[in-house]
Amino acid sequence: MSDTFETDAQKKERLKYEKKQAQMTGGLTSKALILGLGGGLIAVILLILAAGLRGALILVKTFWLYPVVLIAALIVAVIVNIKFNKIPGFFAFVAICVLGSIGVTSYYKNSSMVFPSVYFADYIQALPDGNPPFLYEKIKQKGRITVKLSIDERVIVNGVNLLRNEFNITTAEGKTGWVDVLAFPKNANEMLSINIGTDGIDSEDIAIDRQVERLMEKYLTVDKHMTIENIPIDIYRISESTLDRSLKTNAATPLFRVERKDFKKGKLLSETGINIKLENILYADDCTVVYLTVTDDKIWIIDGDILNTNAWRKSLIAKDLNTGEEFPLIQGNYKRTFRYEPSHGKFISSVVYFFPPFKSRYFSLTHNNISPLPINKNAGYGGILGLLSSATSMRRAYDYFFDWNFPEVDVR
Protein backbone atom coordinates (compact mmCIF):
# COMPACT_ATOMS: atom_id res chain seq x y z
CA MET A 1 0.00 0.00 0.00
CA SER A 2 2.84 2.38 0.85
CA ASP A 3 4.30 1.72 -2.61
CA THR A 4 1.06 2.66 -4.34
CA PHE A 5 -0.37 5.51 -2.28
CA GLU A 6 1.39 8.59 -0.89
CA THR A 7 0.63 10.50 2.24
CA ASP A 8 -0.41 14.12 2.25
CA ALA A 9 3.07 15.08 3.40
CA GLN A 10 4.69 13.11 0.58
CA LYS A 11 2.30 14.62 -1.95
CA LYS A 12 3.14 18.10 -0.66
CA GLU A 13 6.87 17.41 -0.97
CA ARG A 14 6.42 15.98 -4.49
CA LEU A 15 4.46 19.00 -5.70
CA LYS A 16 7.03 21.30 -4.15
CA TYR A 17 9.83 19.41 -5.95
CA GLU A 18 8.00 19.47 -9.32
CA LYS A 19 7.36 23.18 -8.96
CA LYS A 20 11.02 23.79 -8.24
CA GLN A 21 12.04 21.71 -11.27
CA ALA A 22 9.62 23.62 -13.49
CA GLN A 23 11.01 26.91 -12.22
CA MET A 24 14.56 25.74 -12.95
CA THR A 25 13.61 24.57 -16.45
CA GLY A 26 11.80 27.80 -17.16
CA GLY A 27 14.72 29.77 -15.84
CA LEU A 28 17.16 27.91 -18.06
CA THR A 29 14.89 28.42 -21.08
CA SER A 30 14.63 32.12 -20.33
CA LYS A 31 18.40 32.42 -19.92
CA ALA A 32 18.97 30.56 -23.17
CA LEU A 33 16.49 32.84 -24.93
CA ILE A 34 18.11 35.95 -23.49
CA LEU A 35 21.59 34.71 -24.40
CA GLY A 36 20.40 33.86 -27.90
CA LEU A 37 18.83 37.25 -28.44
CA GLY A 38 21.86 38.99 -26.93
CA GLY A 39 24.23 36.99 -29.11
CA GLY A 40 22.13 37.76 -32.17
CA LEU A 41 22.17 41.48 -31.37
CA ILE A 42 25.95 41.46 -30.92
CA ALA A 43 26.33 39.56 -34.21
CA VAL A 44 24.14 42.10 -36.01
CA ILE A 45 26.23 44.98 -34.64
CA LEU A 46 29.47 43.25 -35.68
CA LEU A 47 28.13 42.58 -39.18
CA ILE A 48 27.00 46.16 -39.68
CA LEU A 49 30.31 47.53 -38.37
CA ALA A 50 32.29 45.18 -40.61
CA ALA A 51 30.24 46.10 -43.69
CA GLY A 52 30.58 49.79 -42.81
CA LEU A 53 34.35 49.44 -42.41
CA ARG A 54 34.56 47.74 -45.78
CA GLY A 55 32.61 50.59 -47.36
CA ALA A 56 34.78 53.17 -45.61
CA LEU A 57 37.94 51.55 -46.95
CA ILE A 58 36.52 51.64 -50.48
CA LEU A 59 35.68 55.34 -50.09
CA VAL A 60 39.13 56.13 -48.69
CA LYS A 61 40.77 54.36 -51.60
CA THR A 62 38.67 56.37 -54.09
CA PHE A 63 38.79 59.77 -52.36
CA TRP A 64 42.19 59.52 -50.69
CA LEU A 65 42.71 63.30 -50.48
CA TYR A 66 40.18 63.58 -47.65
CA PRO A 67 42.20 61.44 -45.21
CA VAL A 68 45.32 63.39 -46.29
CA VAL A 69 43.59 66.60 -45.18
CA LEU A 70 42.63 64.99 -41.87
CA ILE A 71 46.20 63.78 -41.25
CA ALA A 72 47.58 67.22 -42.12
CA ALA A 73 45.09 68.87 -39.73
CA LEU A 74 46.12 66.52 -36.92
CA ILE A 75 49.83 67.19 -37.47
CA VAL A 76 49.32 70.96 -37.47
CA ALA A 77 47.12 70.74 -34.36
CA VAL A 78 49.82 68.79 -32.48
CA ILE A 79 52.53 71.28 -33.48
CA VAL A 80 50.37 74.26 -32.43
CA ASN A 81 49.54 72.57 -29.12
CA ILE A 82 53.21 72.03 -28.38
CA LYS A 83 54.17 75.64 -29.14
CA PHE A 84 51.05 77.38 -27.79
CA ASN A 85 48.08 75.68 -26.13
CA LYS A 86 45.07 73.53 -26.91
CA ILE A 87 42.65 76.29 -27.97
CA PRO A 88 44.68 77.54 -30.99
CA GLY A 89 45.43 73.94 -31.88
CA PHE A 90 41.74 73.07 -31.91
CA PHE A 91 40.86 76.05 -34.13
CA ALA A 92 43.76 75.21 -36.46
CA PHE A 93 42.48 71.62 -36.72
CA VAL A 94 38.92 72.74 -37.52
CA ALA A 95 40.07 75.40 -40.02
CA ILE A 96 42.28 72.98 -41.95
CA CYS A 97 39.58 70.29 -42.00
CA VAL A 98 36.88 72.68 -43.25
CA LEU A 99 38.97 74.59 -45.78
CA GLY A 100 40.80 71.45 -46.91
CA SER A 101 37.55 69.53 -47.40
CA ILE A 102 36.05 72.41 -49.40
CA GLY A 103 39.15 72.53 -51.59
CA VAL A 104 39.29 68.77 -52.11
CA THR A 105 35.56 68.60 -52.92
CA SER A 106 35.96 71.40 -55.46
CA TYR A 107 38.92 69.59 -56.99
CA TYR A 108 37.02 66.31 -57.32
CA LYS A 109 33.98 68.05 -58.81
CA ASN A 110 36.07 69.86 -61.41
CA SER A 111 38.44 67.01 -62.19
CA SER A 112 38.01 64.53 -65.03
CA MET A 113 37.63 61.60 -62.65
CA VAL A 114 35.53 58.84 -64.16
CA PHE A 115 33.25 56.58 -62.13
CA PRO A 116 31.87 53.36 -63.61
CA SER A 117 28.26 53.75 -64.67
CA VAL A 118 25.50 51.19 -64.95
CA TYR A 119 25.82 51.04 -68.74
CA PHE A 120 29.15 50.53 -70.46
CA ALA A 121 27.57 50.66 -73.95
CA ASP A 122 24.66 52.85 -74.89
CA TYR A 123 22.90 54.70 -77.70
CA ILE A 124 22.99 58.46 -78.22
CA GLN A 125 19.64 60.22 -78.09
CA ALA A 126 18.60 63.76 -79.05
CA LEU A 127 18.94 66.57 -76.53
CA PRO A 128 15.76 68.29 -75.26
CA ASP A 129 16.04 70.82 -78.11
CA GLY A 130 15.85 67.96 -80.63
CA ASN A 131 19.46 68.26 -81.79
CA PRO A 132 22.17 65.60 -81.46
CA PRO A 133 24.87 66.37 -78.86
CA PHE A 134 28.50 67.33 -79.39
CA LEU A 135 31.51 65.43 -78.08
CA TYR A 136 33.84 67.80 -76.20
CA GLU A 137 37.53 67.27 -75.67
CA LYS A 138 37.38 68.28 -71.99
CA ILE A 139 34.89 68.24 -69.15
CA LYS A 140 32.39 71.12 -68.65
CA GLN A 141 32.20 71.58 -72.44
CA LYS A 142 35.72 72.94 -72.57
CA GLY A 143 38.32 72.33 -75.23
CA ARG A 144 37.49 71.75 -78.85
CA ILE A 145 34.46 69.91 -80.20
CA THR A 146 35.81 66.65 -81.60
CA VAL A 147 32.67 65.43 -83.36
CA LYS A 148 28.93 65.94 -83.68
CA LEU A 149 27.31 62.70 -82.57
CA SER A 150 24.45 61.00 -84.39
CA ILE A 151 21.13 59.99 -82.85
CA ASP A 152 21.03 56.24 -82.17
CA GLU A 153 24.80 56.02 -82.56
CA ARG A 154 26.18 53.26 -80.34
CA VAL A 155 29.11 54.31 -78.14
CA ILE A 156 31.20 52.88 -75.32
CA VAL A 157 30.65 54.57 -71.95
CA ASN A 158 33.89 54.86 -70.00
CA GLY A 159 32.15 56.39 -67.00
CA VAL A 160 30.34 59.35 -65.50
CA ASN A 161 31.77 62.34 -63.64
CA LEU A 162 31.21 62.94 -59.93
CA LEU A 163 28.36 65.38 -60.54
CA ARG A 164 26.75 62.84 -62.87
CA ASN A 165 26.03 65.48 -65.51
CA GLU A 166 28.58 64.39 -68.13
CA PHE A 167 29.73 61.07 -69.56
CA ASN A 168 33.15 60.14 -70.84
CA ILE A 169 32.57 58.07 -73.98
CA THR A 170 34.40 56.56 -76.94
CA THR A 171 32.82 56.45 -80.38
CA ALA A 172 33.07 53.64 -82.92
CA GLU A 173 35.75 55.71 -84.70
CA GLY A 174 37.84 55.76 -81.53
CA LYS A 175 37.22 59.39 -80.52
CA THR A 176 37.07 59.85 -76.73
CA GLY A 177 35.58 62.85 -74.96
CA TRP A 178 32.77 64.24 -72.82
CA VAL A 179 29.07 64.47 -73.63
CA ASP A 180 26.08 65.90 -71.77
CA VAL A 181 24.24 63.38 -69.59
CA LEU A 182 21.04 64.22 -71.49
CA ALA A 183 22.51 62.35 -74.45
CA PHE A 184 21.42 59.16 -72.70
CA PRO A 185 18.20 58.04 -71.04
CA LYS A 186 17.53 59.43 -67.57
CA ASN A 187 18.55 56.35 -65.57
CA ALA A 188 21.85 55.83 -67.40
CA ASN A 189 23.86 58.09 -65.08
CA GLU A 190 23.61 55.74 -62.11
CA MET A 191 27.03 54.82 -60.75
CA LEU A 192 28.16 51.28 -60.18
CA SER A 193 29.08 50.30 -56.67
CA ILE A 194 30.22 47.37 -54.66
CA ASN A 195 27.19 45.97 -52.86
CA ILE A 196 28.12 45.11 -49.30
CA GLY A 197 25.79 42.79 -47.43
CA THR A 198 25.67 42.72 -43.66
CA ASP A 199 26.80 39.11 -43.85
CA GLY A 200 30.22 40.18 -45.12
CA ILE A 201 29.60 39.00 -48.68
CA ASP A 202 30.12 41.65 -51.32
CA SER A 203 29.55 41.56 -55.05
CA GLU A 204 30.73 44.02 -57.63
CA ASP A 205 28.11 45.05 -60.16
CA ILE A 206 28.88 44.56 -63.83
CA ALA A 207 28.13 47.38 -66.25
CA ILE A 208 25.65 46.25 -68.87
CA ASP A 209 25.05 46.91 -72.54
CA ARG A 210 21.79 48.70 -73.34
CA GLN A 211 21.81 46.73 -76.57
CA VAL A 212 20.26 43.86 -74.62
CA GLU A 213 17.27 46.00 -73.68
CA ARG A 214 16.64 46.81 -77.33
CA LEU A 215 17.00 43.16 -78.26
CA MET A 216 14.54 42.17 -75.54
CA GLU A 217 11.98 44.58 -76.94
CA LYS A 218 12.55 43.16 -80.42
CA TYR A 219 12.62 39.41 -79.79
CA LEU A 220 10.66 39.01 -76.56
CA THR A 221 7.26 40.00 -75.31
CA VAL A 222 6.30 41.52 -71.97
CA ASP A 223 5.14 38.83 -69.58
CA LYS A 224 4.29 41.19 -66.72
CA HIS A 225 4.95 44.70 -65.45
CA MET A 226 6.69 45.34 -62.14
CA THR A 227 7.54 48.46 -60.19
CA ILE A 228 10.65 48.49 -58.01
CA GLU A 229 11.39 51.65 -56.04
CA ASN A 230 8.89 53.52 -58.23
CA ILE A 231 10.81 52.50 -61.36
CA PRO A 232 8.73 50.48 -63.87
CA ILE A 233 10.42 47.28 -64.97
CA ASP A 234 9.14 44.88 -67.62
CA ILE A 235 9.66 41.13 -67.24
CA TYR A 236 9.91 39.41 -70.62
CA ARG A 237 9.37 35.98 -72.14
CA ILE A 238 10.28 34.72 -75.58
CA SER A 239 7.73 35.74 -78.18
CA GLU A 240 5.82 33.37 -80.44
CA SER A 241 7.22 35.09 -83.54
CA THR A 242 10.78 34.48 -82.29
CA LEU A 243 9.97 30.82 -81.62
CA ASP A 244 8.46 30.47 -85.10
CA ARG A 245 11.62 31.88 -86.71
CA SER A 246 14.05 29.91 -84.53
CA LEU A 247 15.45 26.40 -84.89
CA LYS A 248 14.49 23.64 -82.45
CA THR A 249 17.59 21.97 -81.02
CA ASN A 250 16.54 19.79 -78.05
CA ALA A 251 20.18 19.78 -76.90
CA ALA A 252 20.46 18.81 -73.24
CA THR A 253 23.18 18.82 -70.60
CA PRO A 254 23.30 17.67 -66.95
CA LEU A 255 22.78 20.13 -64.13
CA PHE A 256 25.42 19.82 -61.40
CA ARG A 257 24.87 21.00 -57.87
CA VAL A 258 26.13 20.76 -54.30
CA GLU A 259 24.35 21.78 -51.13
CA ARG A 260 26.14 24.45 -49.13
CA LYS A 261 26.19 22.28 -46.04
CA ASP A 262 27.77 19.44 -48.05
CA PHE A 263 30.24 21.82 -49.71
CA LYS A 264 31.43 22.88 -46.25
CA LYS A 265 32.15 19.21 -45.55
CA GLY A 266 34.34 18.94 -48.65
CA LYS A 267 31.92 17.63 -51.26
CA LEU A 268 31.97 19.07 -54.79
CA LEU A 269 29.46 19.46 -57.60
CA SER A 270 27.69 16.28 -58.66
CA GLU A 271 24.96 15.38 -61.17
CA THR A 272 21.39 15.99 -60.06
CA GLY A 273 19.66 13.77 -62.59
CA ILE A 274 18.10 16.91 -64.07
CA ASN A 275 18.87 18.21 -67.54
CA ILE A 276 18.96 21.75 -68.82
CA LYS A 277 17.70 21.99 -72.38
CA LEU A 278 18.76 24.35 -75.12
CA GLU A 279 15.31 24.44 -76.69
CA ASN A 280 15.68 26.97 -79.50
CA ILE A 281 18.27 29.13 -81.21
CA LEU A 282 17.66 32.05 -83.55
CA TYR A 283 20.43 33.19 -85.90
CA ALA A 284 19.52 36.84 -86.53
CA ASP A 285 21.56 39.56 -88.23
CA ASP A 286 21.96 41.66 -85.07
CA CYS A 287 22.33 38.85 -82.49
CA THR A 288 21.99 35.16 -81.78
CA VAL A 289 19.16 34.30 -79.39
CA VAL A 290 19.53 31.27 -77.11
CA TYR A 291 16.49 29.88 -75.25
CA LEU A 292 17.11 27.55 -72.28
CA THR A 293 14.68 25.66 -70.04
CA VAL A 294 14.79 23.28 -67.09
CA THR A 295 11.93 21.31 -65.53
CA ASP A 296 11.98 20.18 -61.92
CA ASP A 297 9.96 20.20 -58.69
CA LYS A 298 11.94 23.26 -57.58
CA ILE A 299 11.76 26.79 -58.94
CA TRP A 300 15.19 26.62 -60.54
CA ILE A 301 16.95 29.85 -61.36
CA ILE A 302 19.12 28.70 -64.21
CA ASP A 303 22.07 31.04 -63.72
CA GLY A 304 21.69 32.61 -60.32
CA ASP A 305 19.29 35.16 -58.89
CA ILE A 306 20.88 38.32 -60.26
CA LEU A 307 22.28 37.40 -63.64
CA ASN A 308 24.40 40.48 -64.22
CA THR A 309 26.50 40.03 -61.08
CA ASN A 310 29.21 37.65 -59.91
CA ALA A 311 32.28 37.38 -62.09
CA TRP A 312 31.99 33.73 -63.13
CA ARG A 313 28.52 34.19 -64.60
CA LYS A 314 29.59 36.85 -67.04
CA SER A 315 32.04 34.35 -68.55
CA LEU A 316 29.30 32.49 -70.46
CA ILE A 317 30.55 32.17 -74.04
CA ALA A 318 29.58 30.45 -77.27
CA LYS A 319 32.50 28.95 -79.21
CA ASP A 320 32.47 27.91 -82.84
CA LEU A 321 33.91 24.37 -82.67
CA ASN A 322 34.99 24.51 -86.31
CA THR A 323 36.90 27.80 -86.27
CA GLY A 324 37.56 28.32 -82.54
CA GLU A 325 36.03 31.82 -82.65
CA GLU A 326 34.42 32.86 -79.37
CA PHE A 327 31.32 34.99 -78.80
CA PRO A 328 30.92 36.29 -75.23
CA LEU A 329 27.47 36.82 -73.78
CA ILE A 330 26.30 40.41 -74.24
CA GLN A 331 26.19 41.74 -70.70
CA GLY A 332 22.72 42.65 -69.54
CA ASN A 333 20.16 42.15 -66.82
CA TYR A 334 19.02 38.68 -67.85
CA LYS A 335 17.01 38.37 -64.68
CA ARG A 336 14.36 40.23 -66.66
CA THR A 337 14.22 37.34 -69.16
CA PHE A 338 13.87 34.62 -66.52
CA ARG A 339 10.43 33.20 -65.86
CA TYR A 340 8.84 30.08 -64.42
CA GLU A 341 5.41 28.49 -64.47
CA PRO A 342 3.89 25.47 -62.68
CA SER A 343 3.26 22.42 -64.81
CA HIS A 344 1.81 19.13 -63.52
CA GLY A 345 3.29 19.46 -60.05
CA LYS A 346 6.63 20.73 -61.35
CA PHE A 347 8.06 24.02 -62.55
CA ILE A 348 9.25 24.94 -66.02
CA SER A 349 11.92 27.61 -65.71
CA SER A 350 13.33 29.42 -68.73
CA VAL A 351 15.77 32.16 -69.61
CA VAL A 352 16.75 33.90 -72.86
CA TYR A 353 20.33 34.99 -73.61
CA PHE A 354 21.70 37.24 -76.36
CA PHE A 355 25.08 36.76 -78.02
CA PRO A 356 26.80 38.74 -80.76
CA PRO A 357 25.59 37.39 -84.14
CA PHE A 358 27.18 34.07 -85.08
CA LYS A 359 26.07 31.51 -87.65
CA SER A 360 27.82 28.38 -86.41
CA ARG A 361 25.62 25.28 -86.22
CA TYR A 362 28.34 23.42 -84.31
CA PHE A 363 29.35 25.19 -81.13
CA SER A 364 29.75 24.95 -77.37
CA LEU A 365 28.04 27.03 -74.70
CA THR A 366 30.12 27.06 -71.54
CA HIS A 367 31.23 29.11 -68.58
CA ASN A 368 34.79 29.13 -69.87
CA ASN A 369 35.98 26.63 -67.26
CA ILE A 370 35.58 29.17 -64.44
CA SER A 371 34.28 27.38 -61.38
CA PRO A 372 31.10 28.66 -59.73
CA LEU A 373 32.44 27.45 -56.39
CA PRO A 374 34.30 29.68 -53.92
CA ILE A 375 38.09 29.41 -53.94
CA ASN A 376 38.14 27.67 -50.57
CA LYS A 377 35.39 26.00 -48.61
CA ASN A 378 35.63 28.34 -45.66
CA ALA A 379 34.94 31.37 -47.84
CA GLY A 380 31.59 30.16 -49.11
CA TYR A 381 29.70 32.03 -46.43
CA GLY A 382 31.87 35.13 -46.27
CA GLY A 383 34.01 33.77 -43.42
CA ILE A 384 33.04 34.32 -39.79
CA LEU A 385 30.67 37.12 -40.82
CA GLY A 386 28.69 34.72 -42.93
CA LEU A 387 28.49 32.21 -40.09
CA LEU A 388 27.20 34.90 -37.76
CA SER A 389 24.71 35.97 -40.40
CA SER A 390 23.54 32.40 -40.85
CA ALA A 391 23.14 32.00 -37.11
CA THR A 392 21.04 35.15 -36.80
CA SER A 393 19.13 34.66 -40.09
CA MET A 394 20.05 38.17 -41.16
CA ARG A 395 20.01 37.28 -44.85
CA ARG A 396 18.81 34.22 -46.68
CA ALA A 397 21.68 32.57 -48.54
CA TYR A 398 21.22 30.19 -51.43
CA ASP A 399 21.31 26.67 -50.11
CA TYR A 400 23.29 25.29 -53.04
CA PHE A 401 25.87 26.00 -55.72
CA PHE A 402 25.34 24.74 -59.24
CA ASP A 403 26.81 24.76 -62.73
CA TRP A 404 26.09 23.54 -66.24
CA ASN A 405 27.85 23.55 -69.62
CA PHE A 406 27.02 22.51 -73.18
CA PRO A 407 30.36 21.16 -74.46
CA GLU A 408 28.92 20.36 -77.89
CA VAL A 409 25.76 21.55 -79.65
CA ASP A 410 25.03 20.36 -83.18
CA VAL A 411 22.11 22.20 -84.74
CA ARG A 412 20.58 20.31 -87.65
C-alpha positions in Angstrom: 0.0 0.0 0.0 2.8 2.4 0.9 4.3 1.7 -2.6 1.1 2.7 -4.3 -0.4 5.5 -2.3 1.4 8.6 -0.9 0.6 10.5 2.2 -0.4 14.1 2.2 3.1 15.1 3.4 4.7 13.1 0.6 2.3 14.6 -2.0 3.1 18.1 -0.7 6.9 17.4 -1.0 6.4 16.0 -4.5 4.5 19.0 -5.7 7.0 21.3 -4.2 9.8 19.4 -5.9 8.0 19.5 -9.3 7.4 23.2 -9.0 11.0 23.8 -8.2 12.0 21.7 -11.3 9.6 23.6 -13.5 11.0 26.9 -12.2 14.6 25.7 -12.9 13.6 24.6 -16.4 11.8 27.8 -17.2 14.7 29.8 -15.8 17.2 27.9 -18.1 14.9 28.4 -21.1 14.6 32.1 -20.3 18.4 32.4 -19.9 19.0 30.6 -23.2 16.5 32.8 -24.9 18.1 36.0 -23.5 21.6 34.7 -24.4 20.4 33.9 -27.9 18.8 37.3 -28.4 21.9 39.0 -26.9 24.2 37.0 -29.1 22.1 37.8 -32.2 22.2 41.5 -31.4 26.0 41.5 -30.9 26.3 39.6 -34.2 24.1 42.1 -36.0 26.2 45.0 -34.6 29.5 43.3 -35.7 28.1 42.6 -39.2 27.0 46.2 -39.7 30.3 47.5 -38.4 32.3 45.2 -40.6 30.2 46.1 -43.7 30.6 49.8 -42.8 34.3 49.4 -42.4 34.6 47.7 -45.8 32.6 50.6 -47.4 34.8 53.2 -45.6 37.9 51.5 -47.0 36.5 51.6 -50.5 35.7 55.3 -50.1 39.1 56.1 -48.7 40.8 54.4 -51.6 38.7 56.4 -54.1 38.8 59.8 -52.4 42.2 59.5 -50.7 42.7 63.3 -50.5 40.2 63.6 -47.6 42.2 61.4 -45.2 45.3 63.4 -46.3 43.6 66.6 -45.2 42.6 65.0 -41.9 46.2 63.8 -41.3 47.6 67.2 -42.1 45.1 68.9 -39.7 46.1 66.5 -36.9 49.8 67.2 -37.5 49.3 71.0 -37.5 47.1 70.7 -34.4 49.8 68.8 -32.5 52.5 71.3 -33.5 50.4 74.3 -32.4 49.5 72.6 -29.1 53.2 72.0 -28.4 54.2 75.6 -29.1 51.1 77.4 -27.8 48.1 75.7 -26.1 45.1 73.5 -26.9 42.7 76.3 -28.0 44.7 77.5 -31.0 45.4 73.9 -31.9 41.7 73.1 -31.9 40.9 76.1 -34.1 43.8 75.2 -36.5 42.5 71.6 -36.7 38.9 72.7 -37.5 40.1 75.4 -40.0 42.3 73.0 -42.0 39.6 70.3 -42.0 36.9 72.7 -43.2 39.0 74.6 -45.8 40.8 71.4 -46.9 37.5 69.5 -47.4 36.1 72.4 -49.4 39.1 72.5 -51.6 39.3 68.8 -52.1 35.6 68.6 -52.9 36.0 71.4 -55.5 38.9 69.6 -57.0 37.0 66.3 -57.3 34.0 68.0 -58.8 36.1 69.9 -61.4 38.4 67.0 -62.2 38.0 64.5 -65.0 37.6 61.6 -62.6 35.5 58.8 -64.2 33.3 56.6 -62.1 31.9 53.4 -63.6 28.3 53.8 -64.7 25.5 51.2 -64.9 25.8 51.0 -68.7 29.1 50.5 -70.5 27.6 50.7 -74.0 24.7 52.9 -74.9 22.9 54.7 -77.7 23.0 58.5 -78.2 19.6 60.2 -78.1 18.6 63.8 -79.0 18.9 66.6 -76.5 15.8 68.3 -75.3 16.0 70.8 -78.1 15.8 68.0 -80.6 19.5 68.3 -81.8 22.2 65.6 -81.5 24.9 66.4 -78.9 28.5 67.3 -79.4 31.5 65.4 -78.1 33.8 67.8 -76.2 37.5 67.3 -75.7 37.4 68.3 -72.0 34.9 68.2 -69.2 32.4 71.1 -68.7 32.2 71.6 -72.4 35.7 72.9 -72.6 38.3 72.3 -75.2 37.5 71.7 -78.8 34.5 69.9 -80.2 35.8 66.7 -81.6 32.7 65.4 -83.4 28.9 65.9 -83.7 27.3 62.7 -82.6 24.5 61.0 -84.4 21.1 60.0 -82.9 21.0 56.2 -82.2 24.8 56.0 -82.6 26.2 53.3 -80.3 29.1 54.3 -78.1 31.2 52.9 -75.3 30.7 54.6 -72.0 33.9 54.9 -70.0 32.1 56.4 -67.0 30.3 59.3 -65.5 31.8 62.3 -63.6 31.2 62.9 -59.9 28.4 65.4 -60.5 26.7 62.8 -62.9 26.0 65.5 -65.5 28.6 64.4 -68.1 29.7 61.1 -69.6 33.1 60.1 -70.8 32.6 58.1 -74.0 34.4 56.6 -76.9 32.8 56.4 -80.4 33.1 53.6 -82.9 35.7 55.7 -84.7 37.8 55.8 -81.5 37.2 59.4 -80.5 37.1 59.9 -76.7 35.6 62.9 -75.0 32.8 64.2 -72.8 29.1 64.5 -73.6 26.1 65.9 -71.8 24.2 63.4 -69.6 21.0 64.2 -71.5 22.5 62.3 -74.5 21.4 59.2 -72.7 18.2 58.0 -71.0 17.5 59.4 -67.6 18.5 56.4 -65.6 21.9 55.8 -67.4 23.9 58.1 -65.1 23.6 55.7 -62.1 27.0 54.8 -60.7 28.2 51.3 -60.2 29.1 50.3 -56.7 30.2 47.4 -54.7 27.2 46.0 -52.9 28.1 45.1 -49.3 25.8 42.8 -47.4 25.7 42.7 -43.7 26.8 39.1 -43.8 30.2 40.2 -45.1 29.6 39.0 -48.7 30.1 41.6 -51.3 29.5 41.6 -55.0 30.7 44.0 -57.6 28.1 45.1 -60.2 28.9 44.6 -63.8 28.1 47.4 -66.2 25.7 46.3 -68.9 25.1 46.9 -72.5 21.8 48.7 -73.3 21.8 46.7 -76.6 20.3 43.9 -74.6 17.3 46.0 -73.7 16.6 46.8 -77.3 17.0 43.2 -78.3 14.5 42.2 -75.5 12.0 44.6 -76.9 12.6 43.2 -80.4 12.6 39.4 -79.8 10.7 39.0 -76.6 7.3 40.0 -75.3 6.3 41.5 -72.0 5.1 38.8 -69.6 4.3 41.2 -66.7 5.0 44.7 -65.5 6.7 45.3 -62.1 7.5 48.5 -60.2 10.7 48.5 -58.0 11.4 51.7 -56.0 8.9 53.5 -58.2 10.8 52.5 -61.4 8.7 50.5 -63.9 10.4 47.3 -65.0 9.1 44.9 -67.6 9.7 41.1 -67.2 9.9 39.4 -70.6 9.4 36.0 -72.1 10.3 34.7 -75.6 7.7 35.7 -78.2 5.8 33.4 -80.4 7.2 35.1 -83.5 10.8 34.5 -82.3 10.0 30.8 -81.6 8.5 30.5 -85.1 11.6 31.9 -86.7 14.1 29.9 -84.5 15.4 26.4 -84.9 14.5 23.6 -82.4 17.6 22.0 -81.0 16.5 19.8 -78.0 20.2 19.8 -76.9 20.5 18.8 -73.2 23.2 18.8 -70.6 23.3 17.7 -67.0 22.8 20.1 -64.1 25.4 19.8 -61.4 24.9 21.0 -57.9 26.1 20.8 -54.3 24.3 21.8 -51.1 26.1 24.5 -49.1 26.2 22.3 -46.0 27.8 19.4 -48.0 30.2 21.8 -49.7 31.4 22.9 -46.2 32.1 19.2 -45.5 34.3 18.9 -48.6 31.9 17.6 -51.3 32.0 19.1 -54.8 29.5 19.5 -57.6 27.7 16.3 -58.7 25.0 15.4 -61.2 21.4 16.0 -60.1 19.7 13.8 -62.6 18.1 16.9 -64.1 18.9 18.2 -67.5 19.0 21.7 -68.8 17.7 22.0 -72.4 18.8 24.4 -75.1 15.3 24.4 -76.7 15.7 27.0 -79.5 18.3 29.1 -81.2 17.7 32.1 -83.5 20.4 33.2 -85.9 19.5 36.8 -86.5 21.6 39.6 -88.2 22.0 41.7 -85.1 22.3 38.8 -82.5 22.0 35.2 -81.8 19.2 34.3 -79.4 19.5 31.3 -77.1 16.5 29.9 -75.3 17.1 27.5 -72.3 14.7 25.7 -70.0 14.8 23.3 -67.1 11.9 21.3 -65.5 12.0 20.2 -61.9 10.0 20.2 -58.7 11.9 23.3 -57.6 11.8 26.8 -58.9 15.2 26.6 -60.5 16.9 29.8 -61.4 19.1 28.7 -64.2 22.1 31.0 -63.7 21.7 32.6 -60.3 19.3 35.2 -58.9 20.9 38.3 -60.3 22.3 37.4 -63.6 24.4 40.5 -64.2 26.5 40.0 -61.1 29.2 37.6 -59.9 32.3 37.4 -62.1 32.0 33.7 -63.1 28.5 34.2 -64.6 29.6 36.9 -67.0 32.0 34.3 -68.6 29.3 32.5 -70.5 30.6 32.2 -74.0 29.6 30.5 -77.3 32.5 29.0 -79.2 32.5 27.9 -82.8 33.9 24.4 -82.7 35.0 24.5 -86.3 36.9 27.8 -86.3 37.6 28.3 -82.5 36.0 31.8 -82.7 34.4 32.9 -79.4 31.3 35.0 -78.8 30.9 36.3 -75.2 27.5 36.8 -73.8 26.3 40.4 -74.2 26.2 41.7 -70.7 22.7 42.7 -69.5 20.2 42.1 -66.8 19.0 38.7 -67.8 17.0 38.4 -64.7 14.4 40.2 -66.7 14.2 37.3 -69.2 13.9 34.6 -66.5 10.4 33.2 -65.9 8.8 30.1 -64.4 5.4 28.5 -64.5 3.9 25.5 -62.7 3.3 22.4 -64.8 1.8 19.1 -63.5 3.3 19.5 -60.0 6.6 20.7 -61.4 8.1 24.0 -62.6 9.3 24.9 -66.0 11.9 27.6 -65.7 13.3 29.4 -68.7 15.8 32.2 -69.6 16.8 33.9 -72.9 20.3 35.0 -73.6 21.7 37.2 -76.4 25.1 36.8 -78.0 26.8 38.7 -80.8 25.6 37.4 -84.1 27.2 34.1 -85.1 26.1 31.5 -87.6 27.8 28.4 -86.4 25.6 25.3 -86.2 28.3 23.4 -84.3 29.3 25.2 -81.1 29.8 25.0 -77.4 28.0 27.0 -74.7 30.1 27.1 -71.5 31.2 29.1 -68.6 34.8 29.1 -69.9 36.0 26.6 -67.3 35.6 29.2 -64.4 34.3 27.4 -61.4 31.1 28.7 -59.7 32.4 27.4 -56.4 34.3 29.7 -53.9 38.1 29.4 -53.9 38.1 27.7 -50.6 35.4 26.0 -48.6 35.6 28.3 -45.7 34.9 31.4 -47.8 31.6 30.2 -49.1 29.7 32.0 -46.4 31.9 35.1 -46.3 34.0 33.8 -43.4 33.0 34.3 -39.8 30.7 37.1 -40.8 28.7 34.7 -42.9 28.5 32.2 -40.1 27.2 34.9 -37.8 24.7 36.0 -40.4 23.5 32.4 -40.9 23.1 32.0 -37.1 21.0 35.1 -36.8 19.1 34.7 -40.1 20.1 38.2 -41.2 20.0 37.3 -44.9 18.8 34.2 -46.7 21.7 32.6 -48.5 21.2 30.2 -51.4 21.3 26.7 -50.1 23.3 25.3 -53.0 25.9 26.0 -55.7 25.3 24.7 -59.2 26.8 24.8 -62.7 26.1 23.5 -66.2 27.9 23.6 -69.6 27.0 22.5 -73.2 30.4 21.2 -74.5 28.9 20.4 -77.9 25.8 21.6 -79.7 25.0 20.4 -83.2 22.1 22.2 -84.7 20.6 20.3 -87.6 
